[in-house]
Amino acid sequence: MSYALTTIWYERQRFLPAILAVAFSAVLMALQSGIVLGLLTMMSLPVDHAAADLWVGFPGVRSVDLGRPVPERWWVSVAGQPEIVQVEPIILGFSLWTRPGPSPSTTISEVCTVVGTRLHPQGLAVVRALREAPELLSRLSEPGTVVIDRAELTRLGVQNVGQTADVYGVRVRVVGLVDGCKSLGGPYVFCSLETARQLLRYSAGEATYLVARVTAPHQASRVAQRLQTHYRMTALTADEFSLRSRWHWLVTTKAGIAVGFTALLGLLVGAVVTSQTLYAATAASKREYSTLRAMGIPKWRLQAGVLAQSFWVGCFGLLLAAPVAWLLAEGAVRLGTAVRWHPWIIAATIVVTLVMALGAGLAALRSFQGVDPAHNIR
């Protein structure tokens, strides 16, 4: 290992392109994956930011924003489970936000996601931003009032609190703003259950989901399985429903294919540049390797040295990629794009990058075909 590091240091100008190529691949993989995960997290926000352990909806629901009305009489079946201590309804679905256009005779419409919940700080379906702002919950008790995310003001054509708009033929008034609730699809519009029924044309006694809290979080999966077995409903833990929602949007929007293709492109570029750099460095050192062979050093030891060089090139590339990826992620967040650094993303990036570097080292071993002890006496 010390010989490999010494070689990289003294031949740093020769190995620098390989290190930069590895860093480029690592940054591309990590940043693309983090951005996609951040965008998909926006779609599961009503689940992730709620306090519920269990979500119950229409059979076969694929994503939190694609629910269908269910009767609130299901409340009896859900609340009857011995582990459940609290049950609440939530109304959630797409509607149409309409605002005046540039001229008095025109209007502009924007798809929005209406989220109606019971209005109290201990509400299971109330998102975190509203649970931490009781004054906003109090304002939402007035019929026809809504709260939106500050980042969605331009998108919804709202300049300040107090403005009104039309949602599916119903006049609403913005009474407050929250942060951290931006949406990838239609902007989230938070309101009371009664207002949501008007905006989504729900009948009295209907809800999109029933959310519940269990005595201990680990009991949620057992209760969900029991409800699905004995009743015609979909029951999922919060983590399961969040993952299902993200996976649905990852597949249907083809985001996974785009990320995979971009990451593969970065890997190919990094692998080719790294392989060619290591090959050139090994070929340029044939005289030295021939001398070592003449001294009795076995060929496998020399080949192991090349693989050690490729390993250290991968490590140096990762060290260079870490601050670059962090700076780019911070820039993306400031521009309004969410980036999520999940431990699995970081671990996968490290493993794939090192495997790519070692693969490039294996490809560079073909230059050893010309290494011979007699090379130096020709």
Residue pairs with C-beta under 8 A, 6 or more apart in sequence:
1 308
1 312
3 305
3 308
4 305
4 308
4 309
4 311
4 312
5 312
7 281
7 285
7 305
7 309
8 15
8 309
8 312
8 313
8 316
11 281
14 277
14 280
14 281
14 284
15 277
15 281
15 309
15 313
17 273
17 277
18 273
18 274
18 277
18 278
18 313
18 317
18 360
19 313
19 316
19 317
19 320
20 273
20 317
20 320
21 269
21 270
21 272
21 273
21 274
21 277
21 317
22 270
22 274
22 313
22 314
22 316
22 317
22 318
22 321
22 353
22 356
22 357
23 317
23 318
23 320
23 321
23 324
24 266
24 269
24 270
24 321
25 266
25 267
25 269
25 270
25 271
25 317
25 353
25 356
26 270
26 317
26 318
26 321
26 325
26 349
26 350
26 353
27 321
27 324
27 325
27 328
28 262
28 263
28 265
28 266
29 263
29 266
29 267
29 348
29 349
29 352
29 353
30 321
30 325
30 341
30 345
30 346
30 349
31 325
31 328
31 329
31 332
31 339
32 259
32 262
32 263
33 259
33 263
33 345
33 348
33 349
34 325
34 329
34 339
34 340
34 341
34 342
34 345
35 332
35 337
35 338
35 339
36 250
36 255
36 256
36 259
37 246
37 340
37 342
37 345
38 337
38 338
38 339
38 340
39 184
39 255
39 337
39 338
40 184
40 246
40 249
40 250
40 255
41 48
41 246
41 338
41 340
42 182
42 183
42 184
42 185
42 338
43 63
43 64
43 65
43 183
43 184
43 185
43 245
43 246
43 249
44 64
44 241
44 242
44 243
44 245
44 246
45 127
45 181
45 183
45 188
46 64
46 65
46 90
46 92
46 115
46 125
46 127
46 188
47 55
47 64
47 238
47 241
47 242
47 245
48 238
48 242
49 127
49 128
49 129
49 180
49 181
50 90
50 124
50 125
50 126
50 127
50 128
50 211
50 238
51 122
51 123
51 124
51 125
51 126
51 131
51 213
52 88
52 124
52 125
52 211
52 212
52 213
52 238
53 212
53 213
53 214
53 217
53 220
53 237
53 238
54 78
54 84
54 211
54 212
54 213
54 214
54 220
54 223
54 224
54 235
54 236
54 237
54 238
55 64
55 209
55 210
55 211
55 235
55 236
55 237
55 238
55 241
56 70
56 74
56 78
56 209
56 210
56 211
56 212
56 227
56 233
56 234
56 235
57 67
57 68
57 70
57 208
57 209
57 210
57 233
57 234
58 67
58 68
58 69
58 70
58 233
58 234
59 232
59 233
59 234
60 234
61 67
61 68
61 234
62 244
62 245
62 248
63 244
63 245
63 248
63 249
64 92
64 209
64 241
64 242
64 245
65 92
65 93
65 94
65 113
65 185
65 245
66 248
67 92
67 93
67 208
67 209
68 208
69 202
69 203
69 206
69 207
69 208
70 206
70 207
70 208
70 209
70 210
70 233
71 205
71 206
72 89
72 205
72 206
72 207
72 210
73 205
74 210
74 231
74 233
75 87
75 89
75 210
77 227
77 231
77 233
78 84
78 87
78 210
78 212
78 227
78 235
79 87
79 212
81 212
81 223
81 226
81 227
83 214
83 215
83 216
83 219
83 222
83 223
84 212
84 213
84 214
84 215
84 223
85 213
85 214
85 215
86 124
86 212
86 213
87 124
87 210
87 211
87 212
88 117
88 118
88 123
88 124
88 125
88 210
88 211
88 212
89 118
89 125
89 193
89 207
89 208
89 209
89 210
89 211
90 115
90 116
90 117
90 125
90 193
90 207
90 208
90 209
90 210
90 211
91 114
91 115
91 116
91 117
91 193
91 196
91 197
91 200
91 202
91 206
91 207
91 208
92 113
92 114
92 115
92 116
92 196
92 208
92 209
93 113
93 114
93 200
93 208
94 111
94 112
94 113
94 114
94 185
94 186
95 111
95 112
95 113
95 114
95 167
95 168
95 186
95 189
95 199
95 200
96 109
96 110
96 111
96 112
96 167
96 168
97 109
97 110
97 111
97 112
97 156
97 165
97 166
97 167
97 186
97 187
97 189
98 107
98 108
98 109
98 110
98 165
98 166
98 167
99 107
99 108
99 110
99 156
99 157
99 158
99 165
99 166
100 106
100 107
100 108
100 157
101 107
101 108
107 166
108 157
110 155
110 156
110 157
110 186
110 187
111 185
111 186
112 156
112 167
112 186
112 187
112 188
112 189
113 183
113 185
113 186
113 187
113 188
113 189
114 167
114 189
114 191
114 196
114 199
114 200
115 125
115 127
115 188
115 189
115 190
115 191
115 196
116 190
116 191
116 192
116 193
116 194
116 195
116 196
116 197
116 199
116 200
117 123
117 125
117 126
117 190
117 192
117 193
118 125
118 126
118 192
118 193
119 126
119 137
119 138
119 140
119 141
119 192
120 126
120 137
121 131
121 134
121 137
122 131
123 131
124 211
124 212
124 213
125 209
125 211
126 137
127 178
127 181
127 190
128 180
129 178
129 179
129 180
129 181
130 136
130 137
130 140
130 147
130 178
130 190
133 176
133 178
135 176
136 147
136 175
136 176
136 178
139 145
139 147
139 175
139 176
140 146
140 147
140 175
140 176
140 190
140 191
140 192
140 195
141 192
142 175
143 192
143 194
143 195
143 198
144 170
144 171
144 172
144 173
144 195
144 198
145 172
145 173
145 174
145 175
145 191
145 192
145 195
146 167
146 172
146 173
146 174
146 175
146 189
146 190
146 191
146 195
147 174
147 175
147 176
147 177
147 178
147 189
147 190
147 191
148 156
148 158
148 174
148 177
148 178
148 187
148 188
148 189
148 190
149 177
149 178
149 179
149 180
149 181
149 182
149 183
149 187
149 188
150 177
150 178
150 179
151 179
151 182
151 336
152 158
152 182
152 183
152 187
152 188
153 159
153 177
155 187
156 165
156 187
157 165
158 165
158 174
161 174
161 175
161 176
161 177
162 173
162 174
162 175
163 173
163 174
164 171
164 172
164 173
164 174
165 171
165 172
165 174
166 172
167 189
167 199
168 199
168 200
168 201
170 198
170 199
172 189
172 191
172 195
172 199
178 190
181 188
181 190
182 188
182 336
182 338
184 249
189 199
191 199
193 207
196 202
197 203
197 204
197 206
202 208
212 223
214 220
214 223
220 237
220 238
221 237
221 240
223 235
224 235
224 236
224 237
224 240
225 235
227 233
227 235
228 234
228 235
236 244
249 255
250 256
267 352
267 356
270 317
270 353
270 356
270 360
271 356
271 359
271 360
271 363
274 310
274 313
274 356
274 357
274 360
275 359
275 360
275 361
275 363
275 364
277 313
278 306
278 309
278 310
278 313
278 360
278 361
278 363
278 364
279 363
279 364
279 366
279 367
281 309
281 364
282 289
282 306
282 364
282 365
282 367
282 368
283 367
283 370
286 367
286 370
286 371
286 375
287 375
287 376
289 302
289 368
289 371
290 371
290 372
290 373
290 374
290 375
290 376
291 376
292 302
293 299
293 302
293 371
293 372
293 373
294 373
294 376
299 368
299 371
302 368
302 371
303 365
303 368
306 361
306 364
306 365
306 368
307 358
307 361
307 362
307 365
309 361
310 357
310 358
310 360
310 361
310 362
310 364
311 354
311 357
311 358
311 361
313 357
313 360
314 353
314 354
314 356
314 357
314 358
315 354
317 353
317 357
318 349
318 350
318 353
318 354
321 353
329 339
329 341
332 339
333 339
